[in-house]
């Protein structure tokens, strides 16, 4: 009976390489997601502060621009 020669190590290193790469990617993704869930509540207060400050700045800028466009009426009216 003739012995069948099988290349047992042919695809194994390639599969190991892809397995190691996918393992590193999944662990890195897990660590990033866990870090974001811890840091997300800490980012809430600065985001609210930045948003409210921007709204205040925008409202103040448009109010000061409206004052520049007002024309002065030279006639004086006294209301009794």
Order of alpha helices (4+ residues) and beta strands (2+ residues): alpha
